[in-house]
């Protein structure tokens, strides 16, 4: 084998990377390689295989050089803007734009990883307009738990068609898979990354939805003093646990099927009598009575636990509304979807 005795300055970047990986050892090097794509792994592996015996001096010199380069840079700040500027210097503008849109979208190394991080209601809303065979391919590639949640939100007949096609589906041809990936990237992920709220009040209302009730009251009072119009607009856009009184009987029953009993008990502990009654009357007489007894037997419950349970149920209701499973009556009496 060849002994490396040259100074690190004459080595190529891939040679330095190969030496560094060997110096790190199997455990740490393996973790780094898991984050690389196939081409990077192939190039690095080729260099590692060709290195032969490396002198201790060469390794030490490389590590010192590496440490000096890192320490001399000071603090490193990575932003979308700095990353985009770098990409525009080395790639075609269209390719750089596509990469940045993917970065701004849901996280994940591959397209299927990214889909696994898309809210199931959002993904189901997109897939319900696709061919069942395409949906079958997509759901065969995401994690089973995520696929199950998406299927449960699709129209029942459509979901059954998808399941049937998944059962009959053999190995998907590479060309078909690549075409599905391109379509998802261009039509779904790009649009998802570009989506912006048309009203900043919607964003602030979502923030208020996630406050505990004490913080919400404090900020709302302060906001009302500063800008009464904006405060009123935010109140109209907010969706709280008490707003569930606007659900019709069918919507309430759909929601009840999605909520855990223990979660409901805690949430209703701090609810108004009107909302409690709405939940009780949409259960069987026996189930409603048992729930009332369980709530009474709970004793004192921490307010933050009540808030957390109520927030979780509100999130479930929002997902069902976005999927078209429930409909909410508006504050003015007109029907509207809850988003």
N, C-alpha and C positions, 0 to 999 in steps of 0.2 A: 504494500500500500504506500501511497505517496505521503511524505511528511510535510505538513504545512509549516513553513517557517517564515513566510512573507509577512510584512506589516499589514495591519488591517486596512490601511489606506489603499492597497492595491486589490483588495477583494471586491467582488461584485456585491450588490445588495442582497441577492438571494443566497450567496455564500455566507455572508454575515448572519442572515436570518437562520440558516441551517445550523450554524455553530451555536447560536444562541439557544435554539430549540433543544439541541443535544445537551447543552449545559444546564438547562432548566430541569431536565429529567422527564421521565415518562408521564408522571402524574400531571405536572403543570403544562408540559408541552401538549399533552393530549387534550386538555381543556381548551388551549388556544386553537388547536387544529379543528375542534368541533365548531368553531366560529368561522372557519374558512370555507370557501366554495371548492368545488372539485378541482378546478384549474390551479388554484393556489396550493392546494394540498399536493397535487401532482408535481408542480415545479419544485416545491420545498422538499418533497421526498426524493426527487432525482438528485438534488444538490446534497442532501444528507447521505445518500448512498455513495456518492462520488468523493466525499471528503477524505476518506482514509483516516490515518492517525493524525490527530491534531496536537501540536505541542502545547504544553501548559502556558508558555509565554504568549502564544497566539490567542488562546482563550482569555487569558488575563488582560491582554491588550484590548481585545474586543469589548470585554465587559467594562473596562475603564472608559473606553471611548463612548460606549452606550450610556453609561452613567453620567459622563460629562455633558453629553448632548441633551439629556433629559433635564439635568440640573440647571444648565445655562439658559434654558427657555423661560424660566420663571413659571408663573401661573399660566395654564393653558385654558382658553375659553372657547368652547365649541358652540356655535349657534347655527340656526338654519341659514342665516344670511351668509356667514363665512363659508359654510359648506357649499352653498349654491355658487358663490364666487369661484371657489376652487374647481367645482365641476365644470363651470362654463369655460374655464381656461384649458381643460383637457378633453372635453367632450363636445359633440355637436349640441347646439342649444335645445333641440327637441328631445334628445336623449337625456340631457341634464334636467330638463323640466319634468320628464317622466319619472326620473329617479326621485326628484324632490317631492313630487306628488305622492309617490309610494311611501317615502319616509314620513310625510305628514299624515298619511293614513294610518290605519291600525298597525301595530308593531308585529313583526314576524319576519323570519329569514326567507321563507318561501311564500308563494301565493296562498298555499293551503294553511300555513301558519297564520297569515294575516286574516284569512277568513275565519279562523278559529277565535280571533279576537274581535270580530264584528258582533255587535249585539244581535242576538238571535231574531228579535222582532224585525230589525232592519234587514237582515239577510233574507228572512222569510218573505218580507214584503217585495223584495227584488225577485226572488226565485219563483214566486207564484205566477209571474208573467213569462217565465221561460218554458221551453219544452220539457216535459217530464223526464225524457232521457238525459237532457243536460243536467237537470236537478239531481238525477240519480248518480251521475258521474261526480258532481260536486260533493254530494253527501257521502259518497264512498271514500272521499279523500280527506274529509275533516274528521276530527275525533268523534267517536260514537256518542259521547254525552252531549256534545254541541249539536250533532246531527239530529239527535232525538228531540232536543228542544225546538229546533227549527221545524222538524216534521210536525210537531204538536201544534204549531201555529199556522200551518198551511191548511187550506180547505180540505175536508176529510176525503172526498173522492179523489182529489188531486194527489194527496199524500199517499193514498192506497195505490194509485197508479205508479207513483214514484217507487214505492216499496216493491211492487211487483217487478218493475224493471230492474231494480237492484238485485233481486233474487235471480233474474234471468241473465244478468250481465256477466260476461266473461271478461278476460283481461282487456282493459281499454288500450286501444292502439295509441302509440306515442303521438302520432299526428293529431288524433282526436283530442288527446289530453292537452297538447300544446295549443290547439285552437280554442279550447274552453278557457285555458289560462289567459290567452291574449284577449278574449272577449271580456272576461272578468276584470282584467287590468284596465282595459280601455273604456268599458262602459260602466263598471261598478266602482272599482277602487278609485279611479280618477275623479268621478263625480262625488264620491264620498269624501275624498280629501279636499275637494274644492267647495264643499257645502259650507256656507256661511249663514249665520243667523241674520235675518233681515231686520230685526229689531233688537237693539241692545237691551231693551227692557226684558226680553225673554231670557237672556243670559243672567241678568240680575235676579229675576224671579226664580230661576233654577238654583242660584246661590242661596236665596232666602229659603227655598224648599229644604235645603240641607242644613240650615241652622237648627239648633235646639230652640225650644220655644222662648226661653229667656233671652237668648241672643237675638232671635228674630224680632221680639217685641222692642228691644232696646234700639236696634238699628232702624226699625220701621218708624218708631217715634221720632228719632233724629231726622230721618229722611222726610217725614211729613212736615217738619219745621222748615227744612231747606227747600223742598220742592213738592208741593201737595199734588200736582198733576202727575208727576212721575211715580210718587208713592201709590196713588190710586191705580195707575196703570199696572204696576207690579202686583198689587193685591188682586187685580182681575186675572192676571196671568198665572198667579201661584195656584198650585194644586195641593191641598192639604188633606189630611186624613178626614177631617169633618166634611170636606167636599164630597165624600162618598155617599152622603145622603141624597145626592142628585142621581145616583144610579137607579135604574128601573129594576124590577124584580128579577128579570132574566139576567141582567148584568151582574147583580149581586150574587146570584147563584153560581154564575161562571167564576166570579172572583173567589167565592167560598171554596170551590173545588181546588183552587190553586194555593190556598193559604194553610199553613200548618196550624193545628189546634193550639199548641202552646204559644205560638206567635200571636194568634188572634186573642187569646186570653189576656196576654200582657197589653196588647194594643187597646182593647176595650176597657181595661181598667181605668184608663184616663180619658175615655170618650164621653161625649154628651149622651144623655138619656135617649134623645131622638135617634142618634146613630146606633146605639146599642139595640134599641127596639127594632130598627130596620134589619140588623143582622139576625136577631132572634126570630123574627117573623118569616125570614126566608130559609129557616131550618125546619126540620120536623119538630113537632111539639116536644118530643123526648130529648132530642139533641139540644134544642134551645134551652130547656130547663136544666140539663146537665151543665151546659156552658155557664149559665147564670150561677149555678151552685159552685162551679170551679172558680169563677171570678171572685165570688164572695169569700171563698176559703183561702184565697191567695194572701190576704193580709197586705201590709204596706209594700209597695213596689217602688223602686228607685225611678225618678222621673226620666233619667237618661235611658233606662231600659224600655220605658213606655215609648219614648220618642223614637228609639231605634226600631222597635217592632212596628210602630205606625209608619215610619219611613219605608220599611221593607214592603209593607202591604201597598203603600202608595206606588212604589216602584213597580210592583206586580200589576197593579191596575193600569198604570201608564203603558206598560208593555202590551197588555191585552187590548187597550184602546187603540194603540198604534197598529196592532195586527187586525183591527176590525172585529175583535171578538166581543167587545162591549161598547156601548154608546152612552155618552153622558149628556144629561140635559143642561143647557147653558144657564148662566146666572140670570139671564133675562127671559128664561122660559123656552128659548129656542134650542133645538138640538145641535150639539157640536161634538166634534171628536176631541178627546183629551190627548194632548201631545206633551 
